[in-house]
Amino acid sequence: MIEELKDERLINKVGGRFKLSALIQKRLVALNKGSRSPLDGTGRDGMSSKDKLGVVIKEILQDKVYLDVAEKHRNESAGVDMVLDSEFTDNY
């Protein structure tokens, strides 16, 4: 198990274990579909699942990805979306 997942600061940063799990899952799906990481361009094919999980945790800790829950309050049928840091997405 990755030690960072045991850290309460990571859990509290996202807003709880459920939200952390949802964010990790959404980001892993994006990386598996070929999305690039804002950290150093990682996320390409050939990366192991454990490596991708480590990248996702680093992205969360560095505030590069987060859950957008504001939309859910406006529309009860809306889900929770993952958002990449705008500094990264503006460059691509």
GUMIDO-405350 format. One record per residue: residue in one letter; x negated, z, y of N, C-alpha, C in turn. Coordinates in Angstrom, 1 decimal, always signed. Layout:
BEGIN
+---+--------+--------+--------+--------+--------+--------+--------+--------+--------+
| r |     nX |     nZ |     nY |    caX |    caZ |    caY |     cX |     cZ |     cY |
+---+--------+--------+--------+--------+--------+--------+--------+--------+--------+
| A |      X |      Z |      Y |      X |      Z |      Y |      X |      Z |      Y |
...
+---+--------+--------+--------+--------+--------+--------+--------+--------+--------+
! end
This chain:
BEGIN
+---+--------+--------+--------+--------+--------+--------+--------+--------+--------+
| r |     nX |     nZ |     nY |    caX |    caZ |    caY |     cX |     cZ |     cY |
+---+--------+--------+--------+--------+--------+--------+--------+--------+--------+
| M |   -0.8 |   +0.0 |   -1.2 |   +0.0 |   +0.0 |   +0.0 |   -0.9 |   +0.0 |   +1.2 |
| I |   -0.5 |   -0.7 |   +2.3 |   -1.2 |   -0.7 |   +3.5 |   -1.0 |   +0.6 |   +4.2 |
| E |   -2.1 |   +1.2 |   +4.6 |   -2.0 |   +2.5 |   +5.2 |   -1.3 |   +2.6 |   +6.5 |
| E |   -1.3 |   +1.5 |   +7.3 |   -0.6 |   +1.4 |   +8.6 |   +0.9 |   +1.6 |   +8.4 |
| L |   +1.5 |   +1.2 |   +7.2 |   +2.9 |   +1.4 |   +7.0 |   +3.3 |   +2.8 |   +6.9 |
| K |   +2.4 |   +3.7 |   +6.6 |   +2.7 |   +5.1 |   +6.5 |   +2.6 |   +5.8 |   +7.9 |
| D |   +2.1 |   +5.1 |   +8.9 |   +1.9 |   +5.7 |  +10.2 |   +3.3 |   +5.8 |  +10.9 |
| E |   +3.7 |   +7.0 |  +11.3 |   +4.9 |   +7.2 |  +12.0 |   +5.0 |   +6.4 |  +13.4 |
| R |   +3.8 |   +6.3 |  +14.0 |   +3.8 |   +5.6 |  +15.3 |   +4.3 |   +4.1 |  +15.2 |
| L |   +3.9 |   +3.5 |  +14.1 |   +4.4 |   +2.1 |  +13.8 |   +5.9 |   +2.1 |  +13.6 |
| I |   +6.4 |   +3.0 |  +12.8 |   +7.8 |   +3.1 |  +12.6 |   +8.6 |   +3.4 |  +13.8 |
| N |   +8.1 |   +4.4 |  +14.6 |   +8.8 |   +4.7 |  +15.9 |   +8.7 |   +3.6 |  +16.9 |
| K |   +7.6 |   +2.8 |  +16.9 |   +7.4 |   +1.8 |  +17.9 |   +8.5 |   +0.7 |  +17.7 |
| V |   +8.9 |   +0.5 |  +16.5 |  +10.0 |   -0.6 |  +16.3 |  +11.3 |   +0.0 |  +16.4 |
| G |  +11.5 |   +1.3 |  +16.1 |  +12.8 |   +2.0 |  +16.2 |  +13.3 |   +2.5 |  +14.9 |
| G |  +12.5 |   +2.6 |  +13.9 |  +12.9 |   +3.1 |  +12.6 |  +12.4 |   +2.3 |  +11.5 |
| R |  +12.6 |   +2.8 |  +10.3 |  +12.1 |   +2.1 |   +9.1 |  +12.9 |   +0.8 |   +8.8 |
| F |  +14.2 |   +0.9 |   +9.0 |  +15.0 |   -0.3 |   +8.8 |  +14.6 |   -1.4 |   +9.7 |
| K |  +14.5 |   -1.1 |  +11.0 |  +14.1 |   -2.2 |  +11.9 |  +12.7 |   -2.7 |  +11.6 |
| L |  +11.8 |   -1.8 |  +11.2 |  +10.5 |   -2.2 |  +10.9 |  +10.5 |   -3.2 |   +9.7 |
| S |  +11.3 |   -2.8 |   +8.7 |  +11.4 |   -3.7 |   +7.5 |  +12.0 |   -5.0 |   +7.9 |
| A |  +13.0 |   -5.0 |   +8.7 |  +13.7 |   -6.3 |   +9.1 |  +12.7 |   -7.2 |   +9.9 |
| L |  +11.9 |   -6.6 |  +10.8 |  +10.9 |   -7.3 |  +11.6 |   +9.8 |   -7.9 |  +10.7 |
| I |   +9.3 |   -7.1 |   +9.8 |   +8.3 |   -7.6 |   +8.8 |   +8.8 |   -8.7 |   +8.0 |
| Q |  +10.0 |   -8.6 |   +7.5 |  +10.6 |   -9.7 |   +6.6 |  +10.8 |  -10.9 |   +7.4 |
| K |  +11.3 |  -10.9 |   +8.6 |  +11.5 |  -12.0 |   +9.4 |  +10.2 |  -12.7 |   +9.8 |
| R |   +9.2 |  -11.9 |  +10.1 |   +7.9 |  -12.5 |  +10.5 |   +7.2 |  -13.1 |   +9.3 |
| L |   +7.3 |  -12.5 |   +8.1 |   +6.7 |  -13.1 |   +7.0 |   +7.3 |  -14.4 |   +6.6 |
| V |   +8.7 |  -14.5 |   +6.7 |   +9.3 |  -15.8 |   +6.5 |   +8.8 |  -16.8 |   +7.4 |
| A |   +8.6 |  -16.5 |   +8.7 |   +8.1 |  -17.4 |   +9.7 |   +6.7 |  -17.9 |   +9.3 |
| L |   +5.9 |  -16.9 |   +9.0 |   +4.5 |  -17.3 |   +8.6 |   +4.5 |  -18.1 |   +7.3 |
| N |   +5.3 |  -17.8 |   +6.4 |   +5.4 |  -18.6 |   +5.1 |   +5.9 |  -20.0 |   +5.4 |
| K |   +6.6 |  -20.2 |   +6.5 |   +7.1 |  -21.6 |   +6.8 |   +6.1 |  -22.3 |   +7.7 |
| G |   +4.9 |  -21.7 |   +8.0 |   +3.9 |  -22.4 |   +8.7 |   +3.7 |  -21.9 |  +10.1 |
| S |   +4.4 |  -20.9 |  +10.6 |   +4.2 |  -20.5 |  +11.9 |   +2.8 |  -19.9 |  +12.1 |
| R |   +2.3 |  -20.1 |  +13.3 |   +1.0 |  -19.6 |  +13.6 |   +1.1 |  -18.2 |  +14.2 |
| S |   +0.0 |  -17.4 |  +14.0 |   +0.0 |  -16.1 |  +14.5 |   -0.7 |  -16.1 |  +15.9 |
| P |   -0.1 |  -15.3 |  +16.8 |   -0.7 |  -15.2 |  +18.2 |   -2.1 |  -14.5 |  +18.2 |
| L |   -2.4 |  -13.9 |  +17.1 |   -3.7 |  -13.1 |  +17.1 |   -4.9 |  -14.1 |  +17.1 |
| D |   -5.0 |  -15.0 |  +16.2 |   -6.1 |  -15.9 |  +16.2 |   -5.8 |  -17.2 |  +15.5 |
| G |   -4.6 |  -17.6 |  +15.5 |   -4.2 |  -18.9 |  +14.9 |   -4.0 |  -18.8 |  +13.4 |
| T |   -4.0 |  -17.6 |  +12.8 |   -3.8 |  -17.4 |  +11.4 |   -2.4 |  -17.7 |  +11.0 |
| G |   -2.1 |  -17.7 |   +9.7 |   -0.8 |  -18.0 |   +9.2 |   -0.7 |  -19.3 |   +8.5 |
| R |   -1.7 |  -19.9 |   +8.3 |   -1.8 |  -21.2 |   +7.6 |   -1.6 |  -21.0 |   +6.1 |
| D |   -1.4 |  -22.1 |   +5.4 |   -1.3 |  -22.0 |   +3.9 |   -2.7 |  -21.5 |   +3.4 |
| G |   -2.6 |  -20.9 |   +2.2 |   -3.8 |  -20.4 |   +1.6 |   -4.1 |  -18.9 |   +1.9 |
| M |   -3.3 |  -18.3 |   +2.7 |   -3.4 |  -16.9 |   +3.0 |   -2.6 |  -16.2 |   +2.0 |
| S |   -3.1 |  -15.1 |   +1.4 |   -2.4 |  -14.3 |   +0.5 |   -1.3 |  -13.5 |   +1.1 |
| S |   -0.3 |  -13.1 |   +0.4 |   +0.8 |  -12.3 |   +0.9 |   +0.3 |  -11.0 |   +1.5 |
| K |   -0.7 |  -10.4 |   +0.9 |   -1.2 |   -9.1 |   +1.5 |   -1.9 |   -9.4 |   +2.8 |
| D |   -2.6 |  -10.5 |   +3.0 |   -3.2 |  -10.9 |   +4.2 |   -2.2 |  -11.1 |   +5.3 |
| K |   -1.1 |  -11.8 |   +4.9 |   +0.0 |  -12.1 |   +5.9 |   +0.7 |  -10.8 |   +6.4 |
| L |   +0.8 |   -9.8 |   +5.4 |   +1.4 |   -8.6 |   +5.8 |   +0.5 |   -7.8 |   +6.8 |
| G |   -0.8 |   -7.9 |   +6.6 |   -1.7 |   -7.3 |   +7.5 |   -1.7 |   -7.9 |   +8.9 |
| V |   -1.5 |   -9.2 |   +8.9 |   -1.4 |   -9.9 |  +10.2 |   -0.1 |   -9.5 |  +10.9 |
| V |   +1.0 |   -9.4 |  +10.2 |   +2.3 |   -9.0 |  +10.8 |   +2.1 |   -7.6 |  +11.4 |
| I |   +1.5 |   -6.7 |  +10.6 |   +1.4 |   -5.3 |  +11.1 |   +0.5 |   -5.3 |  +12.4 |
| K |   -0.6 |   -6.1 |  +12.4 |   -1.4 |   -6.1 |  +13.6 |   -0.6 |   -6.7 |  +14.8 |
| E |   +0.2 |   -7.7 |  +14.5 |   +1.1 |   -8.3 |  +15.6 |   +2.0 |   -7.3 |  +16.2 |
| I |   +2.6 |   -6.5 |  +15.3 |   +3.5 |   -5.4 |  +15.8 |   +2.8 |   -4.4 |  +16.6 |
| L |   +1.6 |   -3.9 |  +16.1 |   +0.9 |   -2.9 |  +16.8 |   +0.4 |   -3.4 |  +18.2 |
| Q |   +0.1 |   -4.7 |  +18.3 |   -0.3 |   -5.3 |  +19.6 |   +0.8 |   -5.8 |  +20.4 |
| D |   +2.0 |   -5.5 |  +20.0 |   +3.2 |   -6.0 |  +20.8 |   +3.3 |   -7.5 |  +20.9 |
| K |   +2.9 |   -8.2 |  +19.9 |   +3.0 |   -9.7 |  +19.9 |   +4.4 |  -10.1 |  +19.3 |
| V |   +5.0 |   -9.3 |  +18.5 |   +6.3 |   -9.6 |  +18.0 |   +7.2 |   -8.3 |  +18.1 |
| Y |   +8.5 |   -8.5 |  +18.3 |   +9.4 |   -7.4 |  +18.4 |  +10.8 |   -7.9 |  +18.0 |
| L |  +11.7 |   -6.9 |  +17.8 |  +13.1 |   -7.3 |  +17.5 |  +13.8 |   -7.3 |  +18.8 |
| D |  +14.7 |   -8.3 |  +18.9 |  +15.5 |   -8.4 |  +20.1 |  +16.9 |   -8.0 |  +19.7 |
| V |  +17.2 |   -6.7 |  +20.0 |  +18.5 |   -6.2 |  +19.6 |  +19.5 |   -6.2 |  +20.7 |
| A |  +19.2 |   -6.6 |  +21.9 |  +20.1 |   -6.7 |  +23.1 |  +21.2 |   -7.7 |  +22.8 |
| E |  +20.9 |   -8.8 |  +22.1 |  +22.0 |   -9.8 |  +21.9 |  +23.1 |   -9.2 |  +21.0 |
| K |  +22.7 |   -8.3 |  +20.1 |  +23.7 |   -7.7 |  +19.2 |  +24.7 |   -6.9 |  +19.9 |
| H |  +24.3 |   -6.3 |  +21.0 |  +25.3 |   -5.5 |  +21.8 |  +26.3 |   -6.4 |  +22.5 |
| R |  +25.8 |   -7.6 |  +22.9 |  +26.7 |   -8.5 |  +23.6 |  +27.7 |   -9.2 |  +22.6 |
| N |  +27.3 |   -9.4 |  +21.4 |  +28.1 |  -10.1 |  +20.4 |  +28.0 |   -9.5 |  +19.1 |
| E |  +29.0 |   -8.7 |  +18.7 |  +28.9 |   -7.9 |  +17.5 |  +28.6 |   -8.8 |  +16.2 |
| S |  +28.9 |  -10.1 |  +16.2 |  +28.7 |  -10.9 |  +15.0 |  +27.2 |  -11.4 |  +15.0 |
| A |  +26.5 |  -11.2 |  +16.1 |  +25.1 |  -11.7 |  +16.1 |  +24.2 |  -10.8 |  +15.3 |
| G |  +23.2 |  -11.4 |  +14.8 |  +22.2 |  -10.7 |  +14.0 |  +21.0 |  -10.2 |  +14.9 |
| V |  +20.0 |   -9.7 |  +14.3 |  +18.9 |   -9.2 |  +15.1 |  +17.8 |  -10.3 |  +15.0 |
| D |  +17.3 |  -10.7 |  +16.1 |  +16.3 |  -11.8 |  +16.2 |  +14.9 |  -11.2 |  +16.4 |
| M |  +13.9 |  -12.0 |  +15.8 |  +12.5 |  -11.7 |  +16.1 |  +12.1 |  -12.5 |  +17.2 |
| V |  +11.3 |  -11.9 |  +18.1 |  +10.8 |  -12.6 |  +19.3 |   +9.3 |  -12.6 |  +19.3 |
| L |   +8.6 |  -13.7 |  +19.5 |   +7.2 |  -13.8 |  +19.7 |   +6.8 |  -13.5 |  +21.1 |
| D |   +5.7 |  -12.9 |  +21.4 |   +5.2 |  -12.6 |  +22.7 |   +5.3 |  -13.9 |  +23.5 |
| S |   +5.8 |  -13.9 |  +24.7 |   +6.0 |  -15.1 |  +25.5 |   +4.7 |  -15.7 |  +25.9 |
| E |   +3.6 |  -14.9 |  +26.1 |   +2.3 |  -15.4 |  +26.4 |   +1.8 |  -16.4 |  +25.4 |
| F |   +2.1 |  -16.1 |  +24.1 |   +1.7 |  -17.0 |  +23.0 |   +2.6 |  -18.2 |  +23.0 |
| T |   +3.9 |  -18.1 |  +23.0 |   +4.7 |  -19.2 |  +22.9 |   +4.7 |  -20.2 |  +24.0 |
| D |   +4.3 |  -19.7 |  +25.2 |   +4.2 |  -20.6 |  +26.4 |   +3.1 |  -21.6 |  +26.2 |
| N |   +2.1 |  -21.2 |  +25.4 |   +0.9 |  -22.1 |  +25.3 |   +1.1 |  -23.1 |  +24.2 |
| Y |   +2.2 |  -23.0 |  +23.4 |   +2.4 |  -24.0 |  +22.3 |   +3.7 |  -24.7 |  +22.4 |
+---+--------+--------+--------+--------+--------+--------+--------+--------+--------+
! end
